[in-house]
Amino acid sequence: MELIGFPFTATDWSTVPERRMPGEHGEVTSRVREFGGVRVRRVDYSAGYVADHWCRKGHVLYVLAGELVTTLDDGRVVVTGPGCSYQVADGAEAHRSSAPKGASLLIVD
């Protein structure tokens, strides 16, 4: 990842418009900022959320609150709680998110 082409920028996430999208179950609320070629997202999954797709996009993901359950295409299941993160490269293991109890995340991709 190269961080180029934008000045120092502070973000008050409460002022960023939110988008709501349904999952297979539950919904995700996201606030998105773009900086050069980098997308930064503040994401909230409702309790019971299950993604409606498998993702192959790379991310650096940090759990702010709640618990994220990530199922990988090889069958592994990874549980990530507050203060923990995961990293996956573009085109690496496909992954699918769920949040049985809800979760708040910061995602950079």
Beta strands, then each sheet from edge to edge (+ up, - down):
strand 1: 18-22
strand 2: 27-35
strand 3: 38-45
strand 4: 49-50
strand 5: 59-66
strand 6: 68-72
strand 7: 77-80
strand 8: 85-88
strand 9: 95-99
strand 10: 103-108
sheet 1: 1+ 2- 3+ 10- 5+ 8-
sheet 2: 4+ 9- 6+ 7-
end
